[in-house]
Amino acid sequence: MDGTFDNSRKEQLAFVIRYLNEDSGEINERLINLKECNNTSSEQLFNIFEKICNENSLNWKDYLVGQSYDGASNMRGAYNGLQAIIRRSNTAAIFVWCYAHRLNLVLIDAVSSSVNAVDMFGIIETVHDFINSSKKRVALFELHQEKCYGNKQRKRRFKRVQTTRWWSHDLALNTVLDTFDALCDTLEELQKSECVSDRKGAHQAKCLKENLICDKFLLTAFIYKQLFEIVTPLSKMLQTVDIDLIGVIAVVDDKTRELKNARNFKPLPLNCSKRVPKRSAEETQDEVITDPLQNFKIQTFFVAYDTAIIQIKERFSEIAKGIYKDLSLFSRRRLEEISKNNDLLPKDAFDVFSDVYSKFIQKDDLKREYLQFSKSYFNFEQVKLLPLQLHKSKIEIDDDLSSSLTDEASESETEDSFENNDNKQVKEVPKLHKNGCSLSIVLKVLLISGLSSTFPMLTTALKIAVTLPVASTTPERTFSKLNIVKNKLRSTMAEGRLESLMILSCESDIKIETDQVINDFARKSVLLEKALLY
């Protein structure tokens, strides 16, 4: 659940459910309700939550296994938050603080870690305001893009840096760097052409160009460009629907290692004077760093990467919880290890998982089925899974959370396409699967091989594992549609109509029986029903 203001300044609350298709093993997230909420207290949110569940016949007290929200205190509060109220009636509904929101907080801390970083993003924001404040400047900027790049790249528009928008810093920075030559030419022409008609604008153009070509700006920009290139794939992964917790753990650990490798080289030696005892009426202090490049590396480069690494460790420390350690045993690598030696299975395996989900899981039965399944899993995977479909991305996971979360994690995305005989038309083949996370693969093997009846306890445990929410990004995408459906011209739209249009817009991939809809609509009117009969 998540809330936002619409164009009529009403608080709209989106309610999304995450569930598993037991036939195909696919994970789905669907918007089922959009309600107006004037009071966002945790008690009022719980009342709305309970009402929606009752209206849709959702037995949340028995079958809800997880809940995910952003960092708002009324949602994730440990004592009076919505998640705490729900867990009082259903202890199995564990709370997962949205990982995408956590990563956004990491980014905000990283871009504010040094004076040079603040100045650099401030200059980018000033460029956005300066160019976009005039149609003439926008047209001139597009003209210089044509002169500099021709048809090699599409025309770009400057992006605003917003702390509440995921990766707006990355988009804004890349736009400036990709159009750097055209931007400098635009500012130079504005400086010359507006020196008489608009002296203030000419002065701003001159100052902005001087700041852009400054070594400090360029060095800082490329530092953060490299940092964003490492962390941006993690953000995209966290916003996908079909990722599971084990996949998140693998990718987070992999990106942390990449950040350490990018930062890990010998610090420059500091030529500081030795501190001597302070005598009477004498003041001494350490010698300041005189080399500008040396000072930049220490004050900006190291600070940016150290902040990102520390913040990721702090904000993602929850992955060390006991239930995640139990989930790591379902990974393909752990199954391979246990299949070779059953004695490697820890004595306390599945203790926490069985305690939380005691109404679904019996620990002894789960252990027994797990050991039996591990011996034959890879035979079934070769025979059943691979010939049916090849996943678009794979993550080989090693989830020993007590020592190292992952030993190998790799993701690759390929787009299959074919050309016709004359090589004039290219058609993209639909993607079969977005993320080949390990838990999804294991569950698919169980379902495709028809082993769910043979290993019922293991199947139930895997279903719970992949159903646990990772992020609350689906409501965020819903709000993007909200601005389109309820725009300024439709600001007086009734709530019932808005909710129906939102569901139609957000869940457009669901097939609808047109004839059935027409018949249902006709039954509401005697005249329409007679017309359809003839």
Stockholm file with secondary structure:
# STOCKHOLM 1.0

chainA/1-534         MDGTFDNSRKEQLAFVIRYLNEDSGEINERLINLKECNNTSSEQLFNIFEKICNENSLNWKDYLVGQSYDGASNMRGAYNGLQAIIRRSNTAAIFVWCYAHRLNLVLIDAVSSSVNAVDMFGIIETVHDFINSSKKRVALFELHQEKCYGNKQRKRRFKRVQTTRWWSHDLALNTVLDTFDALCDTLEELQKSECVSDRKGAHQAKCLKENLICDKFLLTAFIYKQLFEIVTPLSKMLQTVDIDLIGVIAVVDDKTRELKNARNFKPLPLNCSKRVPKRSAEETQDEVITDPLQNFKIQTFFVAYDTAIIQIKERFSEIAKGIYKDLSLFSRRRLEEISKNNDLLPKDAFDVFSDVYSKFIQKDDLKREYLQFSKSYFNFEQVKLLPLQLHKSKIEIDDDLSSSLTDEASESETEDSFENNDNKQVKEVPKLHKNGCSLSIVLKVLLISGLSSTFPMLTTALKIAVTLPVASTTPERTFSKLNIVKNKLRSTMAEGRLESLMILSCESDIKIETDQVINDFARKSVLLEKALLY
#=GR chainA/1-534 SS CEEEECTTSCEEEEEEEEEECTTTCCEEEEEEEEEECSCCSHHHHHHHHHHHHHHTTCCHHHHCCEEEECSCHHHHCTTTSHHHHHHHHCTTCEEEECHHHHHHHHHHHHHTSSHHHHHHHHHHHHHHHHHHTCHHHHHHHHHHHHHHHTTSSCCCCCCCCCTTSTTHHHHHHHHHHHTHHHHHHHHHHHHHHTTTTCHHHHHHHHHHHHHHTSHHHHHHHHHHHHHHHHHHHHHHHHTCSSCCHHHHHHHHHHHHHHHHHHHCSCCCCCCCCCCCCCCTTCCCCCCCCCCHHHHHIIIIIHHHHHHHHHHHHHHTGGGGSHHHHHHHTTSHHHHHHHHHCGGGSCTTTTHHHHHHTTTTCCHHHHHHHHHHHHHHHHHHIIIIITTTCCCSCBCCCCCBTTTBSCSCCCCCCCCCEEECTTSCCEEECCCSCSCBCHHHHHHHHHHHTTCTTTSHHHHHHHHHHHHSCCCCHHHHHHHHHHHHHSCGGGTTCCHHHHHHHHHHHHTTTSCCCHHHHHHHHHTTCHHHHHHHHC
#=GC SS_cons         CEEEECTTSCEEEEEEEEEECTTTCCEEEEEEEEEECSCCSHHHHHHHHHHHHHHTTCCHHHHCCEEEECSCHHHHCTTTSHHHHHHHHCTTCEEEECHHHHHHHHHHHHHTSSHHHHHHHHHHHHHHHHHHTCHHHHHHHHHHHHHHHTTSSCCCCCCCCCTTSTTHHHHHHHHHHHTHHHHHHHHHHHHHHTTTTCHHHHHHHHHHHHHHTSHHHHHHHHHHHHHHHHHHHHHHHHTCSSCCHHHHHHHHHHHHHHHHHHHCSCCCCCCCCCCCCCCTTCCCCCCCCCCHHHHHIIIIIHHHHHHHHHHHHHHTGGGGSHHHHHHHTTSHHHHHHHHHCGGGSCTTTTHHHHHHTTTTCCHHHHHHHHHHHHHHHHHHIIIIITTTCCCSCBCCCCCBTTTBSCSCCCCCCCCCEEECTTSCCEEECCCSCSCBCHHHHHHHHHHHTTCTTTSHHHHHHHHHHHHSCCCCHHHHHHHHHHHHHSCGGGTTCCHHHHHHHHHHHHTTTSCCCHHHHHHHHHTTCHHHHHHHHC
//
